[in-house]
Amino acid sequence: MQTVFQIHTNGPGLYEFTHSVAGWVTGTGLLTLFVQHTSASLLVQENADPEVRTDLTEFFHRLVPPSTDPSMSYLTHTYEGPDDMPAHIKAALLPVSLSIPVSNGQLALGTWQGIFLFEHRSPPHTRRVVAHVS
C-alpha cells in the first residue's frame, strides 16, 4: 500500500500532517514515510503546544543561520539564496524518513505525538512525502 502526501509550506517551520496519514492507513504493519526533498525533514514531535514548533524552528535557525550571517561565510553553495545551503545542512542533521507502527488501522503514536514536515526554506513549497505500509 503506497501513496504520496503533498504538504504546502509558507516558510520555515513544522507542518503537521498526522491527520492525513491517520486517515489513509489501514490494517497492521509498518508505515514508512520519506520526504523527496533535500531541504526539508520529517519529525515525530509534540503536537499539543505550538510553542514547541516555534522553539524548534528558532533553535535550528540559530544553529544554522542563513549564508548572509558572518559565521556562515565559509559556504560556497549560495547561488540559490541565503537559506538554501543552511536548509541542506538542517536536512542532513534531521531525519528524512520515519517508521511508525500501525496496529488495527491506527498509528501507534503517543498521546502528544504528531507527524511533521520540517520546512527549512523561506519561499513557499509543495513538498512530497511518500508513504508505504508493509
SVG drawing of the C-alpha trace seen along z (x, -y; Angstrom):
<svg xmlns="http://www.w3.org/2000/svg" viewBox="-9 -39 44 45">
<polyline fill="none" stroke="black" stroke-width="0.4" points="0.0,0.0 1.6,-3.3 0.6,-6.9 2.1,-10.4 1.1,-13.3 1.6,-16.8 2.3,-19.4 2.2,-23.1 4.5,-25.3 4.9,-29.0 8.4,-29.3 10.4,-27.6 8.6,-25.7 6.9,-22.5 3.8,-21.5 1.7,-18.7 0.1,-16.2 -0.8,-13.4 -4.5,-13.5 -3.9,-13.0 -1.7,-9.9 -4.1,-8.6 -7.0,-8.8 -5.1,-6.8 -3.6,-3.9 -5.4,-0.6 -4.6,2.8 -1.5,3.6 2.1,3.2 4.9,0.7 4.4,-2.7 7.5,-4.3 7.4,-8.0 10.1,-9.5 10.4,-13.2 11.5,-13.6 13.5,-16.8 17.0,-17.7 15.9,-20.8 13.1,-19.5 12.9,-16.9 10.4,-14.7 9.8,-14.6 7.7,-12.9 7.2,-15.7 4.8,-17.2 1.6,-18.4 -0.2,-19.8 1.7,-23.1 2.6,-25.2 5.4,-26.8 7.4,-23.6 7.3,-24.1 8.3,-27.8 11.2,-26.9 12.5,-24.1 12.3,-26.5 14.2,-29.2 16.8,-26.7 17.7,-25.4 17.8,-29.0 20.3,-29.8 22.2,-26.6 22.4,-27.0 21.8,-30.7 21.4,-32.0 24.5,-32.2 24.4,-36.0 25.4,-35.5 29.1,-36.2 29.5,-32.8 28.5,-31.1 31.0,-32.9 32.7,-29.6 29.7,-28.3 30.2,-28.1 26.8,-26.9 25.0,-30.2 23.5,-30.9 20.1,-29.6 19.6,-32.1 20.9,-32.6 18.5,-29.9 19.4,-27.1 22.7,-25.6 21.6,-26.1 18.4,-24.1 20.6,-21.3 22.6,-21.3 19.5,-21.1 18.2,-18.2 21.5,-16.4 21.1,-16.7 17.5,-15.6 15.6,-12.6 14.2,-12.4 12.3,-9.2 10.3,-7.8 9.0,-4.4 5.8,-4.2 3.9,-1.0 0.3,-0.7 -2.0,1.5 -5.5,2.3 -5.6,-0.8 -4.3,-3.1 -0.9,-4.9 1.0,-3.7 1.8,-7.3 2.0,-8.5 -0.6,-10.9 1.2,-14.1 3.0,-12.9 2.3,-14.1 3.9,-13.7 5.5,-16.9 7.3,-18.0 10.0,-20.5 10.4,-23.0 13.9,-24.6 13.4,-27.0 11.9,-30.5 9.9,-30.5 6.6,-28.6 7.0,-25.0 4.9,-21.9 6.7,-19.0 6.1,-15.4 6.2,-12.7 5.9,-9.1 4.1,-6.7 4.4,-3.0 2.8,-0.4 4.2,3.1"/>
</svg>
